[in-house]
Amino acid sequence: MKKIAVVGMMLVVLVVVGVAYDAITDYRQIRSFTYKIVSSDGELYYGMEISPKGDQYELKTTQTHMVPGDKPIEMDQVMGFFSAAWIYVMINPFYTMLLNQLDLDSPQLMLMGLQIQRGEPQQVGPWTGETFALISQGQKMLTWVLNPSIGLPLKTIFHQEQISMELVDFVQ
């Protein structure tokens, strides 16, 4: 479950920070999204829905995961541990600095020996996007699939942690 929490936190970083492909920074322009997060600990679905309510917006977030029948359901699962922990990654200036340098047209060497490598287009659900990998010392650290018309990562893979996140629903 800790791996899923880490992935959830990183998902927020990828979704919240702006990158050169015009990532969504004001979520009022979309209605909802859902990501499927998979790790060796299992699957987690994280979703968000925004609805205008007069001069305000209602923001609903959901997380869904299965708990084995022989395991107790503990407070962190009941109280939404994953959602609460994401704030710590959102304020990490390293991720913001790193992702703000992404240029989809000409990925290049980045700071501290990190490199962005472009791959083949990939189909993720009903969408197609360009594949990019973050490389450090010859090893893939992070791969993501981006589609400029969506503004959210279609897919993200954290290679060392063996965690993937995939957009399964998106309503503009």
Secondary structure, DSSP 8 states (H G I E B T S, - for coil): -HHHHHHHHHHHHHHHS--TTT----GGG--EEEEEEEETTEEEEEEEEEEEETTEEEEEEEEEE---TTS---HHHHTTHHHHHHHHHHT-HHHHHHHTT--SSS--B-GGGEEEEE---EEETTEEEEEEEEEETTEEEEEEEE-TTT-S-SEEEETTTTEEEEEEEEE-
